[in-house]
C-alpha cells in the first residue's frame, strides 16, 4: 500500500515553528509507511500560498499512491496517532473535523444539490487515489468568483484572516459537493473505534507564529515528548 504524507512550506514559512513540528510529521510518516513530501515550490504565484496544497491533485497521480495525506506545517502530531488508512474506506475522504458550510460560503448549485453542508478544514486531509478530485484546482470559477463566495467568520476576521487565506477550504468543500464524495471525520472514526477522547493533534490557525511556538512547546511538554526520541 503506497502512501505519501504531504505538507506545505513555500516562501520559507516559519522555520522555528517547523523545527518543532517536522520531527513529528516525519515520525508519523515513517510509522505508517508513507513518504514525506514537502511542497516547497510555487506553481500558482498569483494565488494565495495555501492554494499550493492543490498541487496534490497532480502530484498524487504522478506518484500513483493508494493514499494521500495532507497535514499543515503548523500542526503537531502525537506519536501514538493511528494509521487512518487502516480504518478508512478508499471511497471516503476525511478531515479531522468539519464546519457548517453555510456559515462559511455562499452556496451554488453544487452545495444546494449535495445538501450535506460540509465545510472543509483542510489542515488535515486524507483521500485515496479513488477520490483525488478532492484536490482538483478551480476549473469552472475565476479566483475572484471564488473569493466572493467566501465569508470569514467573526473570529477569523479578528485574527486578520482574509477570504483569500480560506481559498483551499472553499475549493475542497465545493469539490466534496460537486463530485458527491463520501465524507467522514477522524473524530468520528475515533468514536467508532473506541477512541473518542484521543488527543492526537494540536492545531490552531488563528494565532501568530510566536504564539503558536509558545503553545507548541507547552503541548510537547504536556504530551511528555521532551527528549522522547
C-alpha positions in Angstrom: 0.0 0.0 0.0 1.7 3.2 -1.2 1.2 6.4 0.7 2.5 9.9 0.8 2.2 12.4 3.7 2.3 16.0 2.3 2.8 19.3 3.9 3.2 22.8 2.6 6.1 25.1 3.1 6.6 27.8 0.5 8.4 31.2 0.8 10.4 29.9 3.8 7.5 29.6 6.2 8.2 29.9 9.9 11.5 27.8 10.3 11.5 28.0 14.1 8.0 26.6 14.1 8.8 23.9 11.6 11.7 22.7 13.8 9.0 21.8 16.4 6.5 20.1 14.0 8.5 18.4 11.3 10.2 15.8 13.5 6.7 14.5 14.5 5.4 14.7 10.9 8.4 12.7 9.7 8.0 10.2 12.6 4.3 9.7 11.7 5.1 9.2 8.0 7.7 6.6 8.9 5.2 4.9 11.3 2.5 4.5 8.7 5.0 3.6 5.9 4.5 6.8 3.9 6.8 9.0 2.0 7.2 12.6 3.4 6.8 15.3 0.8 7.2 19.0 1.4 5.5 21.1 -1.2 8.1 23.9 -1.4 7.8 25.4 -4.9 5.1 27.8 -6.1 3.0 26.6 -9.1 0.4 29.4 -8.9 2.3 32.5 -7.7 -0.7 34.7 -8.4 -2.7 32.8 -5.9 -2.5 32.7 -2.0 0.1 30.3 -0.7 -2.5 27.9 0.7 -3.7 27.2 -2.8 -0.5 25.4 -3.5 -1.9 22.5 -1.4 -3.9 21.7 -4.6 -0.7 20.6 -6.2 -1.6 17.2 -4.6 -4.1 16.7 -7.4 -1.2 16.2 -9.9 1.5 15.0 -7.5 -0.7 12.1 -6.3 -1.5 11.0 -9.8 2.2 11.2 -10.8 3.3 9.1 -7.8 0.5 6.6 -8.2 -0.1 6.3 -4.4 -3.0 4.5 -2.9 -3.4 7.1 -0.1 -2.6 10.8 0.1 -2.5 12.5 3.4 -2.1 16.3 4.0 -1.1 17.9 7.3 -0.3 21.6 7.7 3.2 22.5 8.7 1.9 24.2 11.9 0.2 21.0 13.2 1.7 18.8 16.0 1.1 15.1 15.5 1.3 12.8 18.6 3.5 9.7 18.0 0.6 7.5 19.1 -1.6 8.7 16.2 -3.1 5.7 14.3 -2.8 5.0 10.6 -6.1 6.2 9.5 -5.8 4.5 6.1 -6.3 1.2 8.0 -9.7 2.5 9.3 -10.9 4.5 6.3 -12.6 3.1 3.2 -11.0 4.1 -0.1 -14.3 5.6 -1.3 -14.4 8.1 1.5 -12.4 11.3 2.2 -11.7 12.7 5.6 -10.8 15.7 7.6 -10.0 15.8 11.3 -13.3 17.8 11.7 -15.7 19.8 9.6 -17.5 23.1 9.7 -21.1 24.1 8.8 -20.5 25.1 5.2 -23.5 27.6 5.2 -21.7 29.7 7.8 -18.5 30.0 5.7 -19.6 30.0 2.0 -22.2 31.4 -0.4 -23.9 28.3 -1.9 -24.1 27.5 -5.5 -26.0 24.6 -7.2 -23.4 22.0 -6.1 -23.8 22.8 -2.4 -27.6 23.0 -2.7 -27.8 19.7 -4.6 -25.4 17.9 -2.2 -27.3 19.1 0.9 -24.7 17.8 3.5 -23.4 21.3 4.3 -19.8 20.1 4.7 -17.2 22.8 5.3 -13.7 21.5 4.8 -11.0 22.0 7.5 -8.1 21.4 5.1 -5.3 21.4 7.7 -5.7 17.6 7.9 -7.0 15.8 4.9 -6.9 12.2 3.7 -8.1 10.8 0.3 -7.3 7.7 -1.7 -6.5 7.5 -5.4 -10.2 6.9 -6.0 -11.1 10.3 -4.6 -8.3 12.5 -6.0 -10.9 15.0 -7.2 -11.0 16.3 -3.7 -7.9 18.4 -4.5 -9.0 19.4 -8.1 -8.0 23.0 -8.7 -10.6 25.6 -9.8 -11.6 24.9 -13.4 -15.0 26.5 -13.6 -14.7 29.6 -11.4 -12.2 32.5 -11.6 -10.3 33.2 -8.4 -12.3 36.4 -7.9 -15.6 34.5 -8.2 -14.3 32.0 -5.6 -13.2 34.8 -3.2 -16.6 36.4 -3.4 -18.2 33.1 -2.2 -16.0 33.0 1.0 -17.3 34.6 4.2 -14.7 34.6 7.0 -16.1 34.1 10.5 -16.0 36.8 13.1 -13.1 35.1 14.9 -11.2 34.7 11.6 -11.7 38.4 10.8 -10.5 39.4 14.3 -7.4 37.2 13.7 -6.7 39.0 10.4 -7.6 36.0 8.2 -8.9 37.1 4.8 -11.1 35.5 2.2 -8.0 34.7 0.2 -6.5 32.7 3.0 -9.5 30.4 3.1 -9.5 29.5 -0.6 -8.3 25.9 -0.1 -11.0 25.2 2.4 -13.6 26.6 0.0 -12.3 24.6 -3.0 -12.3 21.3 -1.1 -15.7 21.9 0.4 -17.1 22.6 -3.1 -15.3 19.6 -4.6 -16.9 17.3 -2.0 -20.3 18.7 -3.0 -19.5 18.9 -6.7 -18.3 15.3 -7.1 -20.5 13.8 -4.4 -17.5 12.5 -2.5 -18.3 10.3 0.6 -17.1 12.1 3.7 -16.3 11.4 7.3 -14.1 12.9 10.0 -11.3 11.5 12.0 -13.2 12.5 15.2 -16.0 10.2 14.0 -13.5 7.4 13.3 -12.1 7.8 16.7 -15.5 7.4 18.3 -16.4 4.5 16.1 -13.2 2.6 17.2 -13.4 3.3 20.9 -11.0 6.3 21.0 -13.4 9.3 21.5 -11.1 11.2 23.8 -7.8 10.5 22.0 -5.7 13.7 21.6 -3.7 13.0 18.5 -3.3 16.6 17.1 -2.7 20.1 18.1 -3.5 22.8 15.6 -4.6 26.5 16.0 -4.7 28.6 12.9 -5.9 32.0 14.4 -2.7 32.7 16.4 0.5 34.5 15.5 3.6 32.4 14.7 5.2 33.4 18.0 2.1 32.4 19.9 1.9 29.1 18.2 5.5 28.3 19.0 5.0 29.1 22.7 1.9 27.0 22.8 3.5 24.1 20.9 6.4 24.0 23.4 3.8 23.6 26.2 1.9 20.9 24.3 5.1 18.9 23.7 5.9 19.1 27.4 2.3 18.2 28.4 2.4 15.2 26.0 5.7 14.1 27.7 7.7 14.3 24.5 10.6 16.3 25.6 13.6 14.1 24.7 11.2 11.3 23.8 13.1 10.2 20.7 
